[in-house]
Amino acid sequence: MSKHVISTLTRPNRYAKWVTQAGVGTMLRSVLIQGGAGVIDKKLITPEGVRTEVSEADAEFLASHGLFKEHQARGFVKIDAIARDHNAVAQ
């Protein structure tokens, strides 16, 4: 079952985990959360914000990511565990 991240940020945000070895940074993992709330574009915008579907593993990664937790605490993003049919929600 997938989850959704709802974002009220105006720009997309990539949450990444980095490791540095011998002065070289290497990205181990990243999750891109769509932004654009309040910006006219072709994407799924809900009254709560822009919705991005993520896997269970990505949701767990985001829940432990420092910047995501800060954005969550400030109310910019949240993880929605309820799967919804987009057509039913639109009606």
N, C-alpha and C positions, 0 to 999 in steps of 0.2 A: 504494500500500500504506500503510495506516495503522499507527501505532505506538501503544503504550500507555504511560501514565505510572502507576506504582504508588506510592501514597502511604500512609505510616503516620501521617500527621497526623490529628488528631481533627476538624478543621474544614476546609471547602473553602478554597482559596487562589486568588486571582486574581492572576496575574502580568501586569503591565501595563507598557507603554512610554509615557511621558509627554513632552510638549514644552511649554515655557512661553514664551509670547509676550505681551509687554506686561502681565506679571503675572498672566496667565490660563493655568491649566493645562488642556491638552487631551490626552485619551487617544487615542493613535494606534492601539494594538493591545492586546488582552488575551486571555489564555487562562485559563479556569477549570478547575482541577484539583479533583476531588471529594475530600473528606476523609471522616472518620467511621470510621476504623479503631477497632475496639473499641466502637463505638456501634451499638445495634440499630436497623436501618432497612432499607428496600428498596433495595439497591444491590448491585453485584457486589463481594463481599469475598472475597479470596483469602488463603491463609496468609501471603502476602507483604505484603498491604495492600489498599487500595481501588484498583481499576483504572479508569482513564479513557482512552477512546480519543481520540487526537488525530491531526491530519493531519501529513504530512511537514513542511509549512511551519511548523506550530505547534511541532513537535518541534525544528526548527532554531532557532526563536525562543526556546523555553525553554532550549535548550542554551547560548544566549548571554546569558541573563538573569541578572543578578547575584544576586538573591535565590534563584532556582531553583538556581543553582550552589552557593550556600551550603547550601541544604537538601539538595542532592545529596551534598555533601561530608560532611554530618553523618549521612547515611544515612536521611533522612526520605522522599525521593522518588528514583525512578530511571526512566529511559526504557528500555522493553522493546521491542526491534525485532522480536521473533518474534511473528508473527500466530498466534493459537491459537483453536481452536473451543471455545467455552465449554462445550458439551455434552460434548466429549471430555475436557476438563480436569476436569469435575465427576465423571465416571465414574472 
